[in-house]
Amino acid sequence: MNAGGKLIDLSTPKVMGILNITPDSFYDGGRHHTVPAALAQAEQLLTAGADILDLGAYSSRPGAADVSAVEESDRLLPVIDAITARFPHAVLSIDTFRADVARACIEGGAHIINDISGGTLDDQMFSTIAGLQVPYILMHMRGTPNTMQQLTDYDDVTREVNLFFGNRIATLRQLGVRDIILDPGLGFAKTLEQNYELLHHLETLHVHGLPILGAVSRKSMIYKKLNIKPEEALNGTTVLNTVLLMKGVHILRVHDVKAAKEAIDLLR
């Protein structure tokens, strides 16, 4: 994967550290929403071994407050500036579904776009990615973060996620997008049972011949099933990350980098 001239070899799984610069994310909201706090967390994630930092300024938690595109960019750009100044070799991914925000952040020094909507919430996203020629993380979701949990009617969730990817990949290829990473969207527009059904059949995603990103870190599919709090879900996260690795996932998106790196090292 070519991320702004930085070549990332995915033959060994990589770790993407989550850096939420929001006041209301489900697990770490409000902890890193100032530039100094975000920079300190970036340093901690990189020191722990993160290969990529994923910056988000719009919480996808159901019920989270809406954030304008201008505010989203205003949150992200100063943090991108600070991280690239302090850690010029860091690879930065931007978690956004808005084409204008994606463009501003890539032009501001970021390298990858991570779109939870798979291009469904902004019809300019695919053409923007094609023009920027940056790696694009294509995630499966239905609706919006506020409506997704009412849109879980599937005949076969694994088959329908694969059909979604097939159609979206074809469109991206026609536009000339080269680096595409697939994220099945565990926790997004899926019931608890559907999340585990999809997890257990995740190897079917390899039919597309593209890298796969797994993101289960401290999600409700762990803490609701175990009847615990997100703060108590590290062990469950590590268990499911191990399952993801055994299914052939190439990138783990996590809050806890050290634990994820250890899981990868133990399975190498």
C-alpha positions in Angstrom: 0.0 0.0 0.0 1.4 3.4 -1.1 0.5 6.0 1.6 1.9 9.3 0.4 5.1 7.7 -0.8 5.4 5.6 2.3 5.2 1.9 1.3 3.4 -0.3 3.8 4.0 -4.0 3.5 0.8 -5.8 4.5 2.3 -9.3 4.2 2.7 -8.9 8.0 -0.4 -7.5 9.8 -0.2 -3.9 10.8 -1.8 -2.0 13.7 -3.8 1.1 13.3 -4.1 3.1 16.5 -7.3 5.0 17.1 -7.0 8.7 17.9 -10.4 10.3 18.5 -10.3 14.0 18.7 -14.0 14.2 19.6 -15.7 15.1 22.9 -18.2 12.2 22.6 -16.8 9.0 21.2 -18.1 5.9 23.0 -14.9 4.9 24.7 -12.3 7.7 24.8 -14.4 10.8 23.9 -13.1 14.0 25.4 -9.7 12.7 26.3 -7.7 13.9 23.2 -9.8 16.7 21.7 -7.1 19.4 22.2 -4.0 19.6 20.1 -1.6 19.0 23.1 -3.6 16.0 24.3 -3.9 14.6 20.8 -0.2 14.9 20.2 0.6 13.2 23.5 -1.7 10.3 22.6 -0.2 10.1 19.1 3.2 9.8 20.7 1.9 7.1 23.1 0.4 5.1 20.2 3.5 5.3 18.0 5.8 4.4 20.9 3.6 1.3 21.5 4.2 0.3 17.9 1.3 1.7 15.9 2.0 1.5 12.1 -0.8 3.9 11.3 -2.7 6.5 13.3 -6.4 6.9 12.5 -7.7 10.4 13.3 -11.4 10.9 13.7 -13.3 14.1 14.5 -16.9 13.0 14.0 -18.2 10.4 16.4 -20.1 7.5 14.8 -21.7 6.5 18.1 -25.5 6.4 17.7 -27.0 9.6 19.2 -23.7 11.5 18.9 -24.1 15.2 18.1 -23.9 16.2 14.5 -20.7 18.0 13.4 -20.5 20.3 10.4 -17.8 19.7 7.8 -16.2 23.0 8.7 -16.0 22.0 12.4 -14.7 18.5 11.5 -11.9 20.0 9.4 -11.1 22.6 12.1 -10.7 19.8 14.6 -8.5 17.7 12.3 -6.1 20.0 10.5 -4.3 21.4 13.6 -3.7 17.9 14.9 -2.4 16.8 11.5 0.0 19.8 11.5 1.2 19.0 15.0 1.7 15.3 14.4 3.5 15.7 11.1 5.8 18.3 12.6 6.7 16.1 15.6 6.6 12.7 13.8 7.3 13.3 10.1 7.4 9.6 9.4 4.0 8.8 10.9 1.3 7.5 8.5 -2.0 9.2 9.1 -5.5 7.9 8.2 -8.5 10.2 8.4 -11.8 8.7 9.6 -14.4 10.7 7.6 -17.3 10.2 5.2 -17.1 13.7 3.7 -15.2 14.3 0.5 -14.4 17.9 1.3 -12.9 16.9 4.7 -11.0 14.1 3.0 -9.5 16.5 0.5 -8.5 19.1 3.0 -6.8 16.6 5.3 -4.9 14.9 2.5 -3.7 18.3 1.3 -2.8 19.0 4.9 -0.5 16.1 5.1 -2.6 12.9 5.8 -2.2 9.8 3.7 -5.2 7.5 3.9 -9.0 8.0 4.0 -11.1 5.7 6.2 -14.8 6.1 5.1 -17.4 4.4 7.4 -20.1 4.9 4.8 -18.3 3.2 1.8 -19.1 6.3 -0.3 -22.8 6.2 0.4 -23.1 9.4 2.4 -21.2 11.7 0.0 -21.5 11.1 -3.7 -18.3 13.0 -4.3 -16.2 10.7 -2.2 -15.2 8.2 -4.8 -14.2 10.8 -7.4 -12.3 12.7 -4.8 -10.3 9.6 -3.8 -9.6 8.9 -7.5 -8.3 12.4 -7.9 -6.2 12.3 -4.8 -4.9 8.8 -5.5 -4.7 7.8 -1.9 -5.5 4.5 -0.2 -9.2 4.2 0.6 -10.7 2.1 3.4 -14.1 1.0 2.1 -16.4 0.0 5.0 -19.9 -1.6 4.9 -22.7 0.3 6.6 -26.3 1.0 5.9 -27.9 4.4 6.6 -26.2 6.9 8.9 -24.7 6.4 12.4 -28.1 7.5 13.9 -30.2 5.2 11.7 -28.0 2.2 11.1 -29.3 0.0 13.9 -32.8 0.1 12.4 -31.4 -1.2 9.1 -30.4 -4.8 10.0 -32.7 -6.8 7.9 -30.5 -9.2 5.9 -31.3 -12.5 4.3 -27.6 -13.4 4.6 -25.4 -10.8 6.1 -22.1 -12.2 4.8 -23.4 -12.6 1.3 -24.9 -9.1 1.2 -21.7 -7.5 2.6 -19.8 -9.2 -0.1 -22.2 -8.0 -2.8 -21.9 -4.5 -1.5 -18.1 -4.7 -1.7 -18.2 -6.2 -5.2 -20.3 -3.3 -6.5 -18.4 -0.6 -4.8 -15.0 -2.0 -5.8 -16.1 -2.1 -9.4 -17.0 1.6 -9.3 -13.8 2.5 -7.6 -11.7 0.6 -10.2 -13.5 2.3 -13.1 -12.5 5.6 -11.6 -8.9 4.4 -11.3 -8.6 4.0 -7.5 -5.7 1.5 -6.9 -5.3 1.0 -3.1 -8.5 -0.3 -1.6 -8.8 -1.9 1.9 -12.1 -3.6 3.0 -13.7 -3.2 6.4 -16.8 -5.4 7.0 -18.1 -2.8 9.4 -18.6 -5.0 12.5 -20.9 -3.1 14.8 -22.4 -1.0 12.0 -26.0 -1.7 10.9 -25.7 -5.3 12.3 -27.3 -7.0 15.2 -25.1 -8.7 17.9 -25.8 -12.0 16.3 -25.1 -10.7 12.8 -21.7 -9.3 13.9 -20.6 -12.8 15.0 -22.1 -14.5 11.9 -20.0 -12.1 9.8 -16.9 -12.6 12.0 -17.1 -16.4 11.7 -17.3 -16.1 7.9 -14.9 -13.3 7.4 -12.5 -15.4 5.3 -15.1 -15.1 2.4 -14.0 -11.5 2.0 -10.7 -12.7 0.5 -12.6 -13.4 -2.7 -12.0 -9.8 -3.6 -8.3 -10.1 -3.5 -7.9 -7.0 -1.3 -6.4 -6.2 2.1 -8.9 -6.5 5.0 -9.2 -4.3 8.1 -10.7 -5.6 11.3 -12.1 -3.2 13.8 -13.7 -4.7 17.0 -11.8 -2.7 19.6 -14.0 -2.3 22.8 -17.2 -2.4 20.7 -20.6 -3.2 21.9 -20.4 -6.7 20.2 -18.0 -7.4 23.0 -19.2 -5.5 26.1 -22.9 -6.2 25.5 -22.3 -9.9 25.0 -20.2 -10.1 28.1 -22.4 -7.6 30.1 -19.4 -5.4 30.9 -18.3 -1.8 30.2 -16.2 -0.7 27.3 -13.4 0.0 29.8 -13.4 -3.7 30.8 -13.4 -5.0 27.2 -9.6 -5.3 26.5 -9.5 -9.0 27.0 -12.5 -9.6 24.7 -10.9 -7.3 22.2 -7.7 -9.3 22.2 -9.7 -12.6 21.8 -11.6 -11.3 18.8 -8.5 -9.6 17.3 -6.8 -13.1 17.4 -9.8 -14.5 15.5 -9.5 -11.7 13.0 -5.8 -12.5 12.5 -6.5 -16.2 12.0 -9.1 -15.2 9.4 -6.3 -13.4 7.5 -7.0 -9.8 8.4 -4.2 -7.4 7.3 -4.8 -4.4 9.6 -6.2 -4.3 13.2 -7.8 -0.9 14.2 -7.5 -0.7 17.9 -7.4 1.6 21.0 -4.8 -0.7 22.7 -1.8 -1.0 20.4 0.5 -3.0 22.7 -2.0 -5.8 23.1 -2.7 -6.0 19.4 1.1 -6.1 18.5 1.5 -8.9 21.0 -1.3 -10.9 19.4 0.3 -10.4 16.0 3.8 -11.5 17.3 2.4 -14.6 18.9 0.8 -15.8 15.6 3.7 -15.0 13.4 
